[in-house]
Amino acid sequence: MKKLISIIMLVGFLASCAGVPVTDDVNNQAIAYAAGKGIGIAINKYAPKADAKLSEAWVNMMTTNAGKDPVPAAAIMSFYQESILLLSSQVKDPYGLISDLTFFLTLYGGKVVDGQLTLAKDVPLVVMKAFELGYKSGKSAVQSYGGSV
């Protein structure tokens, strides 16, 4: 079974390197949800004062997008940089708090070089919504369990 999973992962990796488009499939949605949940927990546990401004920046990005599918890479890169700035005033390692987002964006060609995110592909709206739902779930978990998640 492990061998089969390894082969599937290798084929997926090679396909993405060969230029096969990354889609909005259920796997990417699940990864986005998990990334959002991890960040929702981390932000609300270690930098809760940043939550309101980060949430506002997210809503602004999604409102500006006005439901267009996919969400443009430029908008996501701008949100990422704004997130780093907002978190820098609260924590020593803002990149650590949003590392799940950074990892998730590698599915779309994302790389951080010298603190700047570059993103090769736009991200499907359904995947962005999965990330948002995950974040809300992580935030709710911290609030429900008093920060002991």
Contacts in CASP RR format, 6 or more apart in sequence:
PFRMAT RR
TARGET T0000
AUTHOR 0000-0000-0000
METHOD contacts of the structure
MODEL  1
MKKLISIIMLVGFLASCAGVPVTDDVNNQAIAYAAGKGIGIAINKYAPKA
DAKLSEAWVNMMTTNAGKDPVPAAAIMSFYQESILLLSSQVKDPYGLISD
LTFFLTLYGGKVVDGQLTLAKDVPLVVMKAFELGYKSGKSAVQSYGGSV
16 22 0 8 1.000
16 107 0 8 1.000
21 121 0 8 1.000
22 28 0 8 1.000
22 107 0 8 1.000
22 108 0 8 1.000
22 121 0 8 1.000
23 124 0 8 1.000
24 70 0 8 1.000
24 124 0 8 1.000
24 125 0 8 1.000
24 126 0 8 1.000
24 127 0 8 1.000
28 107 0 8 1.000
28 124 0 8 1.000
28 127 0 8 1.000
28 130 0 8 1.000
29 126 0 8 1.000
29 127 0 8 1.000
29 130 0 8 1.000
30 130 0 8 1.000
31 104 0 8 1.000
31 107 0 8 1.000
32 104 0 8 1.000
32 127 0 8 1.000
32 128 0 8 1.000
32 130 0 8 1.000
32 131 0 8 1.000
32 134 0 8 1.000
33 130 0 8 1.000
33 131 0 8 1.000
33 133 0 8 1.000
33 134 0 8 1.000
33 137 0 8 1.000
34 100 0 8 1.000
34 134 0 8 1.000
35 100 0 8 1.000
35 101 0 8 1.000
35 103 0 8 1.000
35 104 0 8 1.000
35 131 0 8 1.000
35 134 0 8 1.000
36 100 0 8 1.000
36 101 0 8 1.000
36 104 0 8 1.000
36 131 0 8 1.000
36 132 0 8 1.000
36 134 0 8 1.000
36 135 0 8 1.000
36 137 0 8 1.000
36 138 0 8 1.000
37 134 0 8 1.000
37 135 0 8 1.000
37 137 0 8 1.000
37 138 0 8 1.000
37 141 0 8 1.000
38 100 0 8 1.000
38 134 0 8 1.000
38 138 0 8 1.000
39 97 0 8 1.000
39 98 0 8 1.000
39 100 0 8 1.000
39 101 0 8 1.000
39 135 0 8 1.000
40 134 0 8 1.000
40 135 0 8 1.000
40 136 0 8 1.000
40 137 0 8 1.000
40 138 0 8 1.000
40 139 0 8 1.000
40 142 0 8 1.000
41 138 0 8 1.000
41 139 0 8 1.000
41 141 0 8 1.000
41 142 0 8 1.000
41 149 0 8 1.000
42 96 0 8 1.000
42 97 0 8 1.000
42 98 0 8 1.000
42 100 0 8 1.000
43 50 0 8 1.000
43 51 0 8 1.000
43 54 0 8 1.000
43 87 0 8 1.000
43 97 0 8 1.000
43 139 0 8 1.000
44 51 0 8 1.000
44 138 0 8 1.000
44 139 0 8 1.000
44 142 0 8 1.000
44 143 0 8 1.000
44 147 0 8 1.000
45 142 0 8 1.000
45 147 0 8 1.000
45 149 0 8 1.000
46 91 0 8 1.000
46 97 0 8 1.000
47 87 0 8 1.000
47 90 0 8 1.000
47 91 0 8 1.000
47 97 0 8 1.000
48 142 0 8 1.000
49 90 0 8 1.000
50 86 0 8 1.000
50 87 0 8 1.000
50 89 0 8 1.000
50 90 0 8 1.000
51 139 0 8 1.000
53 86 0 8 1.000
54 83 0 8 1.000
54 86 0 8 1.000
54 87 0 8 1.000
57 79 0 8 1.000
57 82 0 8 1.000
57 83 0 8 1.000
57 86 0 8 1.000
58 79 0 8 1.000
58 132 0 8 1.000
58 135 0 8 1.000
61 71 0 8 1.000
61 75 0 8 1.000
61 76 0 8 1.000
61 78 0 8 1.000
61 79 0 8 1.000
62 71 0 8 1.000
62 128 0 8 1.000
62 132 0 8 1.000
64 75 0 8 1.000
65 71 0 8 1.000
65 72 0 8 1.000
65 75 0 8 1.000
65 125 0 8 1.000
67 125 0 8 1.000
68 125 0 8 1.000
69 124 0 8 1.000
69 125 0 8 1.000
69 126 0 8 1.000
70 121 0 8 1.000
70 122 0 8 1.000
70 123 0 8 1.000
70 124 0 8 1.000
70 125 0 8 1.000
71 122 0 8 1.000
71 123 0 8 1.000
71 124 0 8 1.000
71 125 0 8 1.000
71 128 0 8 1.000
72 122 0 8 1.000
73 108 0 8 1.000
73 119 0 8 1.000
73 120 0 8 1.000
73 121 0 8 1.000
73 122 0 8 1.000
73 123 0 8 1.000
76 105 0 8 1.000
76 117 0 8 1.000
76 119 0 8 1.000
76 123 0 8 1.000
77 117 0 8 1.000
77 118 0 8 1.000
77 119 0 8 1.000
80 98 0 8 1.000
80 101 0 8 1.000
80 105 0 8 1.000
80 117 0 8 1.000
81 116 0 8 1.000
81 117 0 8 1.000
83 94 0 8 1.000
83 98 0 8 1.000
83 101 0 8 1.000
84 94 0 8 1.000
84 95 0 8 1.000
84 98 0 8 1.000
84 115 0 8 1.000
86 94 0 8 1.000
87 94 0 8 1.000
87 97 0 8 1.000
87 98 0 8 1.000
88 94 0 8 1.000
91 97 0 8 1.000
95 102 0 8 1.000
95 112 0 8 1.000
95 115 0 8 1.000
101 131 0 8 1.000
102 110 0 8 1.000
102 112 0 8 1.000
102 117 0 8 1.000
104 131 0 8 1.000
105 117 0 8 1.000
105 119 0 8 1.000
105 123 0 8 1.000
108 119 0 8 1.000
108 120 0 8 1.000
108 121 0 8 1.000
108 122 0 8 1.000
108 123 0 8 1.000
109 118 0 8 1.000
109 119 0 8 1.000
109 120 0 8 1.000
109 121 0 8 1.000
110 117 0 8 1.000
110 118 0 8 1.000
110 119 0 8 1.000
110 120 0 8 1.000
111 117 0 8 1.000
111 118 0 8 1.000
112 118 0 8 1.000
138 149 0 8 1.000
141 149 0 8 1.000
142 149 0 8 1.000
END
